[in-house]
């Protein structure tokens, strides 16, 4: 996140539908590093797509040139809240079973990617 997004926002666009408050922050924060930090603290992560080719459905769906910057809301906080809620409702034993299943699926996916 930095100068490229600022230029888009100043031109009336942007890589996402920024709120009025976010637009003000983007326009007024002149340091790219500081802007990146501020936006990150607000829950967004800059992601560069280096080419349409090789980026699967995302690349094909966007159909844009290289270095298109997208911002994804960090779902980690939401997932933590959901996990904690699940633990309270179902108990730690059920949560541990799910955690083991997820770890197993991740391991299998990593093995598939190495093959």
N, C-alpha and C positions, 0 to 999 in steps of 0.2 A: 504494500500500500504506500503510495507516495505521490510523486509528481504527476504520473500518468493519470491517476484517478482524479487529482485536483483539477487538471486540465479539462477532463470530461465533465466534472461537476460545474466548473466555472462556465462551460459552454452550454449548461442546462441539461446535461445527461448524467452519465455515471454507469458503473457496472451493476448497480442494483438500485432499488427505490429507497434512497436515503431519506431519513426523516428531516424536517426543517432544521432541527437542532444539529443533526449529524452534518448536514450541508454547511451550516455555519462553522462548525469545528473544522471541517475539511478545508474550507476557504481561508479561515483565519490562521491555521497552523502552517507556518511556512517551512519548518524543518521536516523533511521527509521521515527521518528517524523518529522524531517525536510524534508525528502523525500516525506512523505505523504502530507505535506503542499505545497511543490513545485509542485507536480503533481496535487493537487487540484486546485492551482492557474492557472494551464495550462488548466483546464476544465475537469478533469477526477475525478471520484469518485470510490473508491474501493467498491466492493460489494461481500460479502461472500455468497456462496450457501452452506448451512449446510448439505444438502443431496439432492440426485437426487429425491428421493421420496418426494412428497409434493411440488415440484417446477414446476409442470405442464409441458407444452411444453418445457420450458427452460431446466428443468432437464432432460427430455427425449431426447431432441435434443443433449445436450452436452454429456450425458452418462458418466460423469466424477465422480470421487470420491469426498468426502466431502472437504469443504474449498477451492474449486476452486475459484480463484479470477478473476473477470471480471471487466473491466473498461468501463464505459459508458460516452460518451461525454455529457456534460451538455447542454441540448437543451434550457435551460431557456433564455440565451442571444439571441438565434435565435428567440424564441417565442416573446420576448419583442420587437425585431426589427420588426417582422411581425405584431404584434398588433399595434405598433405605425404607421407603414405604412398603415395598414387598416384604422386606425382612420383618417389619413390625407386624404385618398382616399374616404372613405365612410361617414365619419363624426362620431362624438361621439355618436349620437343617435343609429345608427346601431350597433356600438361596444357594447353599454350598453345592447342591446337586446341579443347579443351573450353571453355576460358575465352572464346575468341572466339565459340563457339556460344552460350554462356550470355549474353554481351553482346548478341548479335544477337537472341536471344529476348526479352530485357528491353526492348530498343529497340522491337521489334515490338509488345510488350504495351503499352508507353507510347503508341505511335502509335494502337493500337486504342482505348485509353482516351480519347484526345483526339478521336477521330472521333465 
